[in-house]
Amino acid sequence: MATIDHRLLLLLLFLPFLFVFSILYLTTPSSTTVDNKLLSGGISSINQPTQLTTSSPTTTPKYVRTKRPNCKTSNVSDFRPFFDREPPQLNLPRRISSSERDGLRTRLRSLRLALVACAKDVEKEFDQFRKYVEPIVDLFHPTSRILILESDSKDNTLAKLRQWPRAQVYTYGNLSATIPRRTERIAYCRNKLLDEARKLKPDYMLVVDADIFAANVSSFLSNFEYDTNDWSVMTANLLKNYYDIWALRTLSDSILNFDIWHRIWALQLAHGYCYDSLSKNILEIHQKTYPPDRNILEVRSAFDGAGLYKMSATEGCNYSGYFHTCEHVPFHICMREKNQAKIFINPKFTNKWL
C-alpha cells in the first residue's frame, strides 16, 4: 500500500486553519487604518456580503461579548450617527397635497391590511400592544387581518393571544428544539406569517415586533403623507434612540452598509480590540435619537420594530437568518433587486418599548 508523505499530511491538516486565517487577513484592513476608517464605517473591504448579513435588535452572537486579556482600546474621530453622515438625498417621495390628505382616511378604508407579528414571552406587553394595534387596523377595510405566530414562550403569552378575538393565532410550541439558532427561528416565523399574509392578498402588510410596537394612529398615518407611488416600504423610528442597527444598511457604501456584529467580532478576533470600546465606537454612536422632524431617509434595509410594506413589493422574496444574519436584510435586498423596491426610514413613524 502506498504511504502518504508526512509533509503532505501536515499540509492537509493545516489547510483548514490556513483558510480561516486567510479570510480574516484578507477581509480585515491593517491595524494602522482601523481606528481612522474601519471603526467609523469607512472601509468596505471587511464587509460581509449583504445577502449574508443579522435578526432582532436584542439578538447578538454570544462570541462578541467575550472579554480578552490585554485587549486594545479603539478610537474614532467621527461620532456622528448614520443619519447625520448620509449625504443629502434628492429623489425622495413627493408629499401629497392638502386635499389628498383630507381624503386619506376614506381612501384607506378601501384598502386591506395584514398586520403580522412573531410573539415570544410578551405577556406583560400584550395589553399595550393590542391597544396600539387595533386602531391602526381599523383605519383599513373591515376584512383586514391580524396574524400572530407564537413559539417558545415560558409565560402566558399564548393564553393571552387566544383571548384576542380579532387575532388569528398560530403556535409552533418549542420551535427552538428543531431550529436552535435564533436568527433562523425568527426568519422561519416571519416566513410563515408572510405566507399566510399572501393568501389574503392585502394591499399592505404591517410587520411589527410585539414587545416594541407602540405607534399611535397619527404616527402611522405619517407614512401616507408621501405619494405611495414613490415608496415600497416605510420603517419605524424608535423614540429616545434608533436602536436596531443590526437590521440597518445605509444607501451609501461608506457609512453603515455592513453587519455591525460581524465587524465587531472580526476586529476582536483579528486585531485584539476590546469589546466594550468596539461596541461604543461602532454600534452606540449610531444609536442616537433620530429627530422626528428630520426628513425621511432612503436605505437598503431598516426596521426598528415596525415596517409598512406594499404587498406587491415583497413578491418572490423571503426572510433568512442564515449565518447569524438579521432576517430583515436578505428580505429587503431581495425586494430592491427583484422588485426595485424603495425602502425608507420615516422618523415620524415613531415607536417605543412597551
C-alpha positions in Angstrom: 0.0 0.0 0.0 1.3 3.5 -0.9 2.3 5.6 2.1 1.4 9.3 2.4 4.3 11.7 2.6 4.4 13.3 6.1 4.8 16.8 4.6 1.6 16.3 2.5 -0.2 15.0 5.6 0.8 18.1 7.6 -0.3 20.3 4.8 -3.7 18.7 4.6 -4.2 19.1 8.4 -3.1 22.7 8.2 -5.3 23.8 5.3 -8.5 24.4 7.3 -6.6 26.7 9.7 -4.9 28.5 6.8 -8.3 29.1 5.1 -9.8 30.7 8.2 -6.8 33.0 8.9 -6.6 33.9 5.2 -10.2 35.1 5.2 -9.6 37.1 8.3 -6.5 38.6 6.9 -8.0 39.4 3.5 -11.2 40.9 4.9 -9.6 43.0 7.7 -7.5 46.1 7.0 -4.1 46.7 8.6 -4.1 48.0 12.2 -2.9 51.4 11.1 -6.2 52.0 9.3 -8.6 50.5 11.8 -9.1 53.5 14.1 -9.5 56.1 11.5 -11.6 54.4 8.9 -12.9 50.9 9.8 -14.5 51.8 13.1 -16.4 54.6 11.6 -17.6 52.5 8.7 -15.3 53.9 6.1 -13.8 50.7 4.7 -15.8 48.3 2.7 -13.3 45.6 2.2 -14.2 43.9 5.5 -17.9 43.9 4.7 -19.7 40.6 4.7 -21.8 40.0 1.6 -25.0 42.0 2.1 -27.1 38.9 1.5 -25.4 37.1 4.4 -25.9 39.9 6.9 -28.5 39.8 11.0 -32.2 39.5 13.4 -33.9 41.3 16.0 -32.1 44.2 17.7 -31.9 42.3 21.0 -30.1 39.3 19.5 -26.3 39.3 19.4 -24.0 36.4 18.8 -22.6 35.2 22.1 -19.0 35.3 21.0 -18.8 39.1 20.5 -19.1 39.7 24.2 -16.0 37.6 25.1 -13.6 39.6 27.2 -10.0 39.2 26.1 -7.0 39.9 28.4 -4.8 42.8 27.3 -7.2 43.9 24.6 -6.7 47.2 22.8 -8.9 50.3 23.1 -10.3 51.5 19.8 -10.7 55.2 18.9 -12.7 57.1 16.3 -12.7 60.7 15.2 -16.3 60.9 13.9 -19.1 60.4 16.4 -21.9 61.4 14.1 -24.7 58.9 13.7 -25.6 57.4 10.3 -28.4 59.8 9.6 -26.1 62.8 10.0 -23.4 61.3 7.8 -25.6 60.3 4.9 -25.3 62.8 2.1 -28.5 64.8 1.1 -30.9 62.7 -0.9 -32.6 64.4 -3.8 -35.1 61.8 -5.1 -37.3 61.4 -2.1 -41.0 60.6 -2.3 -43.3 63.5 -3.1 -45.6 64.8 -0.4 -49.3 64.6 -1.1 -51.5 67.7 -1.4 -53.7 69.0 1.4 -56.8 67.8 -0.5 -55.4 64.3 -0.7 -54.5 64.4 3.0 -58.1 65.3 3.8 -59.4 62.2 1.9 -56.7 59.9 3.2 -58.9 58.0 5.8 -61.6 57.4 3.2 -59.1 56.0 0.8 -57.5 53.7 3.4 -61.0 52.2 4.2 -61.0 50.7 0.7 -57.6 49.1 1.2 -56.8 45.9 3.0 -54.0 45.5 5.7 -52.4 42.3 7.1 -50.7 43.1 10.4 -48.2 40.3 11.4 -46.1 39.7 14.4 -44.0 37.0 15.9 -44.5 36.6 19.7 -42.5 35.1 22.5 -42.8 35.9 26.2 -44.8 39.1 25.6 -47.5 38.5 28.3 -46.5 41.8 30.1 -46.6 43.8 26.9 -49.7 42.3 25.4 -52.4 44.7 26.6 -50.4 47.8 25.5 -49.6 46.1 22.2 -53.2 45.4 21.5 -54.2 48.9 22.4 -51.9 50.3 19.7 -52.6 47.7 17.0 -56.4 47.8 16.8 -56.9 51.5 16.0 -54.4 51.1 13.1 -56.1 48.1 11.7 -59.4 49.9 12.0 -58.2 52.5 9.5 -58.4 49.9 6.7 -61.1 47.8 5.2 -63.0 45.6 7.6 -61.6 42.4 6.0 -58.1 43.4 7.2 -56.5 40.8 9.5 -54.2 40.5 12.5 -51.9 37.4 12.3 -49.7 36.4 15.3 -47.3 33.5 15.4 -46.2 32.4 18.9 -43.4 30.0 19.8 -41.1 29.1 22.8 -42.9 31.2 25.4 -42.3 30.5 29.0 -45.1 32.8 30.3 -48.8 33.1 29.4 -48.4 34.7 26.0 -50.3 32.0 24.2 -53.2 32.2 26.6 -53.4 36.0 26.3 -53.3 35.8 22.5 -56.1 33.2 22.4 -58.3 35.7 24.3 -58.0 38.2 21.5 -60.9 37.5 19.2 -59.6 39.7 16.3 -56.2 37.9 16.1 -55.6 34.8 14.0 -53.1 32.9 16.2 -50.6 30.3 15.2 -48.4 28.4 17.6 -45.3 26.2 17.0 -44.6 25.2 20.6 -41.0 24.6 21.3 -39.6 25.6 18.0 -36.1 26.1 19.4 -35.8 22.3 19.7 -35.8 21.9 15.9 -34.4 25.4 15.0 -31.9 26.3 17.7 -30.3 29.3 16.1 -32.5 32.3 17.0 -32.0 34.3 13.7 -33.1 31.3 11.7 -36.0 30.7 14.0 -37.2 34.3 13.7 -36.9 34.1 9.9 -38.9 30.9 9.9 -41.7 32.5 11.9 -41.7 35.6 9.7 -41.8 33.5 6.5 -44.8 31.5 7.9 -46.7 34.8 8.5 -45.6 36.1 5.2 -47.1 33.0 3.5 -50.4 33.5 5.4 -50.5 37.2 4.6 -50.0 36.5 0.9 -53.0 34.2 0.9 -55.1 37.2 2.0 -53.9 39.3 -0.9 -53.8 42.6 1.1 -52.7 45.9 -0.3 -50.3 46.4 2.6 -48.5 44.3 5.3 -47.5 45.9 8.6 -44.7 43.8 10.2 -44.2 44.6 13.9 -42.4 43.4 17.0 -44.9 42.6 19.7 -42.7 43.9 22.5 -41.8 47.2 20.9 -44.7 48.4 18.7 -46.4 51.5 20.2 -47.1 53.7 17.2 -50.2 55.8 17.5 -52.6 56.5 14.6 -51.1 59.9 13.8 -47.6 58.5 13.7 -48.7 55.6 11.5 -50.6 57.9 9.1 -47.4 60.0 8.5 -46.3 57.2 6.1 -49.1 58.2 3.8 -48.1 61.8 3.7 -45.9 60.7 0.9 -47.1 59.6 -2.6 -47.5 55.9 -2.4 -46.2 55.6 -6.0 -42.8 56.7 -4.7 -42.2 54.2 -1.9 -42.4 50.5 -1.2 -41.5 50.2 2.5 -41.7 52.7 5.4 -39.8 51.6 8.5 -40.1 53.0 12.1 -38.0 55.2 14.3 -37.7 54.1 17.9 -38.0 57.0 20.3 -35.1 58.0 22.5 -32.6 56.1 20.4 -32.5 54.5 17.0 -31.9 51.0 18.3 -32.0 48.4 15.5 -28.6 49.0 13.9 -28.3 45.2 13.1 -31.1 45.5 10.5 -29.8 48.7 9.1 -27.9 49.1 5.8 -27.4 52.6 4.6 -27.7 53.6 0.9 -24.1 54.9 1.0 -21.5 52.2 0.7 -19.1 54.0 3.0 -21.3 54.7 6.1 -23.1 51.7 7.6 -23.6 49.2 4.8 -22.2 46.2 6.8 -23.2 43.8 9.5 -22.4 45.6 12.8 -21.9 42.4 14.8 -19.8 40.6 12.2 -17.5 43.6 12.1 -17.1 43.8 15.9 -16.3 40.1 16.0 -13.8 40.3 13.2 -12.0 43.2 14.9 -11.9 41.4 18.3 -10.5 38.3 16.8 -8.1 39.7 14.2 -6.9 42.8 15.9 -7.4 42.2 19.7 -9.7 45.2 20.3 -11.8 45.3 23.4 -15.5 44.5 23.0 -16.7 47.5 25.1 -14.8 50.1 23.1 -15.8 48.4 19.8 -19.4 48.5 20.9 -19.2 52.1 21.9 -17.4 53.2 18.7 -19.1 51.1 16.1 -22.6 50.4 17.5 -23.6 53.0 20.1 -22.5 56.1 18.1 -25.3 55.2 15.6 -27.9 54.6 18.2 -28.7 58.2 18.9 -32.1 59.9 18.8 -33.3 60.3 15.2 -35.3 63.5 15.5 -38.9 63.0 14.2 -38.8 66.4 12.5 -36.0 65.2 10.2 -36.7 64.2 6.6 -37.2 60.6 5.6 -34.1 58.6 4.6 -33.7 56.0 1.9 -31.8 52.9 2.9 -31.1 49.4 1.7 -32.6 47.9 4.8 -34.0 49.0 8.2 -36.7 48.0 10.7 -36.6 49.4 14.3 -39.6 47.5 15.5 -42.0 48.0 12.5 -42.2 48.2 8.8 -45.1 49.0 6.4 -44.8 47.1 3.1 -46.6 47.4 -0.2 -47.5 43.7 -0.6 -46.6 43.7 -4.3 -43.1 44.8 -3.4 -42.5 41.5 -1.5 -43.2 39.2 -4.4 -40.6 36.5 -4.8 -38.7 37.4 -1.6 -38.4 35.7 1.9 -36.6 36.2 5.2 -33.4 34.4 6.0 -31.4 34.2 9.2 -28.5 32.2 7.8 -25.0 32.9 9.1 -26.2 34.9 12.2 -27.8 37.3 9.8 -30.6 39.8 10.6 -33.6 38.3 8.8 -34.7 41.7 7.5 -31.6 42.3 5.5 -31.8 39.5 2.9 -35.6 40.2 2.6 -35.0 43.9 1.8 -32.1 43.3 -0.5 -34.2 40.8 -2.5 -37.0 43.3 -2.7 -34.7 46.0 -4.0 -33.1 43.7 -6.6 -36.2 41.9 -7.8 -38.9 44.5 -7.5 -36.9 47.8 -7.5 -38.4 48.5 -4.0 -37.6 51.8 -2.4 -37.1 51.5 1.4 -37.2 54.4 3.8 -36.8 55.3 7.4 -39.7 57.6 8.4 -38.6 59.5 11.5 -42.3 60.5 12.2 -43.3 56.8 12.3 -42.3 56.7 15.9 -42.2 53.6 18.0 -41.2 52.8 21.6 -40.6 50.0 24.0 -43.8 48.8 25.7 
